């Protein structure tokens, strides 16, 4: 639980709102009390999403689906208004932790895992019996009560055979728990829920996800192409879990069969399933929920049923709630340093101006120092520009922590920034891959983490609420080259050269191409000779070649082989290949290659002209890669902070406002989908190699 923010409603329908239980891309979940005194969880959809007919239809479907599913292991819906300006629904409040919280402490006892699986299978049988598919069975969507688990969140459940209501080509579900058919974009049926249940059982029994950690593309690749890692799974569970994780949906048991196979042995008591310490944890959380003090009195009566914008003239206020298993007091708001300013020429009394600190978590002295230094320089310019504005409602300060590219130092840097109450948000880390352990540090502190440059993360992004990534990950960059070959330089016959030395990176690129429209030529990992593939491409009269790889060195060999074979069509690939090793290794063969990237060239962007000039003047060089994007990250945080109350910006409030903010930056307009992913339409750029260097062509939609 978290305290209410000044923007949160105090009533929803006939329910009195008491505290925040959680927040996500689509809305906020509150703890509330009915007029009869019952505690309920209220899920409220934000107005900007409810205005989208697709999202309103999705929420209407969630309420309908949840009401249709009955049984002891699902959380019943008690009330709903799907037609309100900000639609909402309520469910019985379950004070227990999620399975994700409990399993994060280590493997659970085999008896617990067996009972957990049996009851979740019963819940899925009820879901499937109602003609629905849940599609997102994972530990975070399982709450633990004293008598057993509760399956929650029917936000993406749908009727079998129904069409999607999300963005085109959206991947529905959570990598690591998606079935192969979901990962491949095929129709999802009840068998995909059984596959996810198998993943849940393997994780809770061993403490490891069966298809490993890492970026989404890597996990999905292993899910589709590799067997699960079930090492350490108790022998009694192994055959069933293996059956649940079969690649072929038809080979998996039904949910009802799973429930039967995991049924309790004769003589086992109903309480034998519970993980150690569960009863004490639920008791502490129940006590915290019942011990919430009354809210402070207001200067004017509160309107009876309003979920929306706060009244502008109402003074900002703060509440203190008892929350957490240890009943720790959570004070809303980050500490701020205050200065005073007198309005020029008015003679008015000085006004208090807070100073908010933005942290930079960067590699400034290690192997990635060039990106770290570019971040720091870009952010310094942004802070100075913000503070130079005469009527700014607050000032900004910058605090920097250097992790030198070392994983252990990265954790210590995150701990120091998270422990500083003055830090409102953090930009970074600046490494290529953001470690899940670092993300977890910021998550636990409710500290917004804005990632500008990372190519991927090992964190399960769907389970995070404070991780804000402002660039498309490398796995999405293929969108730019697909557009180039279909809109800019249309190709009818496309040849994909698949790098066998990098199957996961290659699969991430090839996933954006329909195999029916292309020919695929694989180059084995054990050879550096791309010549046979290049000659086959030329013989097949291909119009374009797509290099499916992330290796600059092997990319250079491919370029040289194509040039030697006389290929003159379009040659494209994605960001990681475009590196000095490619340009130097390919030489003249690199000329004309087009790459999709996630960073811009501010010297070629009119809106960044002043930034480029200021950067050159202050630092004596052209802006480094990611400097302009770091500048925009500060602007995004400042915009989010500017939408908070006058008394200061709360950490959790900033994290959620980032995803609701549209920031007109110097490189592009930064905004987010309702899924909290950055909008890639303005964040993917094309470059073409000319005269030995990469020339910026512009956003892929405008080339």
Secondary structure, 3 states (H helix, E strand, C coil): CECCCCCCCCEECCEEEEEEEEECCCEEEEEEECCCCCEEEEEEECHHHHCCHHHHHHHHHHHHHHHHCCCCCECCEEEEECCCCCCEEEEECCCCCEHHHHHCCCCCCHHHHHHHHHHHHHHHHHHHHCCEECCCCCHHHEEEECCEEEECCCCCCEECCCCCCCCCCCCCCCCCCCCHHHHCCCCCCHHHHHHHHHHHHHHHHHCCCCCCCCCHHHHHHHHHHCCCCCCCCCHHHHHHHHHHCCCCHHHCCCHHHHHHHCCCCCCCCCCCCCCCCHHHHHHHHHHHHHCCCCCCCCCCCCCCCCCCCCCCCCCCCCCEEEECCCCEEEECCCCCEEEEECCCCCCCCCEEEEEEEEEEEECCCCCCHHHHHHHHHHHHHHHHHHHCCCCCCEEEEEEEEECCCCHHHHHHHHHHHHHCCCEEEEEECCCCEECHHHHHHHHHCCCEEEECCCCEECCCHHHCCCEEECCCCHHHCHHHHHHHHHHHCCCCCEEEEEEHHHHHHHHHHHCCCCHHHEEEEEECCCCCCCHHHHHHHHHCCCCEEEEECCCHHHHHHHHHHHHHHCCCCEEEEEHHHCCHHHHHHHHHHHCCCEEEECCCCHHHCHHHHHHHHHHHHHHCCCCCCCHHHHHHHHHHHHHHHHCCCCCCCCHHHHHHHHCCCCEECCCCEECECCCCCECHHHCCEEEEEECCEEEEEEEHHHC
